[in-house]
């Protein structure tokens, strides 16, 4: 039996599904923005010119990053448990570290594009 409580597993399942829902919406919006930019013939410089100081884009991509930082580590924890038989505090700690790294790198990128 896994040392993780059923209540914790249920919470992780919930957060995995909720973050997937947010990610699906964010991916659709992101693809729409890409299609718009391509059809307008915008260069990278023009795109960055439009995103600089645009806090709407910053808020949207911050939400995108946070959803990734929640979703990915939970999935990797499940993979580690099922495929690698890696369970316990060390697997959870690795998952939390991956989450923090994703959040840091993603938010740094958002700051670089918006600020």
KELUMFI-534598 format. One line per field, with one value per residue (C-alpha): x, y, z; residue number from 1. Coordinates in pm, 1 decimal. Each point is the difference from the previous one (the first is absolute). Layout:
BEGIN
c1	X, ...;
c2	Y, ...;
c3	Z, ...;
i	NUM, ...;
***
This chain:
BEGIN
c1	0.0, 123.0, 100.5, -189.2, -345.1, -311.2, -97.5, 333.7, -35.8, -349.9, 127.6, 281.0, -249.7, -222.5, 287.4, 125.2, -341.4, -58.5, 344.0, -61.8, -319.6, 183.1, 284.5, -240.6, -154.7, 341.1, 132.7, -299.2, 48.4, 376.3, -53.0, -252.8, 256.9, 263.6, -236.1, -89.6, 367.1, 89.9, -290.3, 93.0, 359.4, 133.4, 369.3, 137.8, 90.2, -355.2, -145.6, 230.0, -89.1, -366.1, 58.0, 229.0, -201.2, -313.3, -108.8, -289.7, 252.0, 202.5, -299.9, -102.1, 345.7, 47.1, -316.5, 139.6, 328.4, -170.6, -225.6, 309.6, 180.2, -295.7, -80.5, 340.1, 148.8, -312.9, 17.0, 371.8, -63.5, -253.1, 246.2, 274.2, -233.7, -140.8, 295.5, 302.0, -154.2, 135.7, -221.8, 23.6, 134.4, 287.9, -236.2, -225.1, 302.0, 118.2, -348.9, -9.2, 347.3, -112.2, -307.1, 211.5, 243.7, -280.1, -163.8, 327.3, 103.0, -347.7, -62.0, 345.1, -88.7, -333.6, 179.6, 252.1, -272.2, -232.5, 219.8;
c2	0.0, 344.9, 211.6, 297.4, 32.4, -41.8, 357.0, 129.3, -213.8, 138.3, 355.9, -62.9, -153.9, 309.1, 246.0, -203.4, 21.9, 367.0, 101.0, -203.9, 196.5, 331.3, -122.8, -104.1, 346.6, 168.5, -212.8, 91.8, 371.4, -31.0, -172.0, 268.0, 270.4, -182.1, -32.2, 369.4, 102.0, -216.6, 128.5, 358.0, -69.7, 118.9, -37.7, -97.1, 364.6, 110.6, -264.1, 102.2, 361.4, -85.0, -207.3, 245.4, 156.6, -196.8, -133.9, -193.4, -218.8, -18.6, -116.3, -253.1, -153.5, 4.2, -209.7, -228.1, -43.9, -66.5, -262.3, -169.6, 17.0, -179.8, -249.2, -130.7, -96.2, -191.2, -198.6, -64.5, -116.9, -252.2, -116.8, -37.3, -205.7, -222.9, -54.0, 45.6, -121.7, 319.9, 91.9, 188.2, 332.3, 9.6, -36.6, 272.2, 223.8, -48.2, 87.4, 317.0, 96.2, -44.8, 211.6, 279.2, -14.0, 15.8, 290.3, 190.1, -45.6, 68.2, 311.0, 128.1, -39.3, 178.6, 284.3, 20.9, 26.0, 237.0, 221.2;
c3	0.0, -85.5, 299.5, -140.8, 155.0, -208.8, 84.2, -136.0, -311.4, -56.0, 35.9, -246.6, -241.7, 34.7, -55.1, -297.3, -166.9, 82.6, -126.6, -316.8, -59.2, 39.9, -221.7, -275.3, -4.8, 11.3, -285.5, -217.7, 68.0, -55.4, -335.9, -99.5, 83.0, -205.8, -297.7, 27.7, 15.3, -300.1, -208.4, 84.6, -103.4, 334.3, 71.5, 339.6, 55.3, -78.9, 231.1, 285.8, -66.6, 53.4, 312.2, 179.9, 280.5, -92.0, 335.8, -155.6, -182.6, 318.8, 203.2, -264.9, -33.8, 378.5, 25.6, -271.2, 189.8, 333.2, -159.9, -145.5, 334.8, 159.8, -276.1, -110.1, 339.1, 101.5, -321.7, 44.6, 356.4, -130.8, -267.8, 261.8, 218.5, -273.2, -231.5, 225.0, 326.3, 158.2, 293.2, 321.3, 112.1, -246.3, -298.5, 139.2, 65.5, -359.7, -123.1, 211.4, -126.7, -361.3, 71.7, 148.2, -291.9, -257.6, 180.3, 32.1, -362.9, -136.1, 208.5, -90.5, -369.0, 50.8, 176.5, -284.6, -263.6, 185.0, 218.6;
i	1, 2, 3, 4, 5, 6, 7, 8, 9, 10, 11, 12, 13, 14, 15, 16, 17, 18, 19, 20, 21, 22, 23, 24, 25, 26, 27, 28, 29, 30, 31, 32, 33, 34, 35, 36, 37, 38, 39, 40, 41, 42, 43, 44, 45, 46, 47, 48, 49, 50, 51, 52, 53, 54, 55, 56, 57, 58, 59, 60, 61, 62, 63, 64, 65, 66, 67, 68, 69, 70, 71, 72, 73, 74, 75, 76, 77, 78, 79, 80, 81, 82, 83, 84, 85, 86, 87, 88, 89, 90, 91, 92, 93, 94, 95, 96, 97, 98, 99, 100, 101, 102, 103, 104, 105, 106, 107, 108, 109, 110, 111, 112, 113, 114, 115;
***
